[in-house]
């Protein structure tokens, strides 16, 4: 929920000091070194922490900072203010506050939030933030916490607890790519986003395609499988994947063809038949269009 700022709270305010909290702030010298590191300067964290049941939690930055601030509210409620907007934060909400803009945020007074939070920067930090916001103009999304995300967060935190050696910093910040990539694209969690119905439809369709690689499938069959019209199904599928349903199906067939070429001694016409193509020349043309080379050329390449 979003509305204009109309009042300021008079409740107690705390920046830290919550039972069970954990927090690491990298020394400025370490952050400066990361900024100069040819590999890690693209994306690196400067602060990381977890505040459970953070009653009276409050932060206000009237001066802009260089880092992006990521907050994942996994329980309770809170809010943030950016510019002239105030946004109420519900459980399972995640938001990223942009670098270079003053802001404030805090816990709800009656149901205080529990939050995982990270400050990050780097030459690719803006790119990740834009990818996170690509589904809409809002600065927050509903993204439930998962065991996978907790594990990656704990990996980052745990290795930094062991000190700031080059290896520790390299590993922690490589994990940051994984963590932010998962939040932007939500693959590991089954792509749980606001449009769950659309995601389920696409995942169901892709599963159906994989189960039927041995035969041709028409667009009508694919739409019928998920009980939608051809036009609606096609539009939603392309919106979620970037491909039309039939193009996606062909890519899956060619992926399987590569596996047959790499892992079996089947002839090309046998592979074509196994994938539902009665014309091996047509199959070879499709393969060349997707892979940029003929099946014979692909098989002759050294791999692994």
Secondary structure, 3 states (H helix, E strand, C coil): CEEECCCCCCCCCECCCCCCCEEEECCHHHHHHHHHCCCHHHCEEEEEEEECCCCCEEEEECCCCCCEEEEEEEECEEEEEECCEEEEECCCEEEEECCCCCEEEEECCCCECEEEEEEEECCCHHHHHHHHHHHCCCCEEECCCCHHHHHHHHHHHHHHHCCCCHHHHHHHHHHHHHHHHHHHHCCCCCCCCCCHHHHHHHHHHHHHHHHCCCCCCCHHHHHHHCCCCHHHHHHHHHHHHCCCHHHHHHHHHHHHHHHHHHHCCCCHHHHHHHCCCCCHHHHHHHHHHHHCCCHHHHHHCCCC
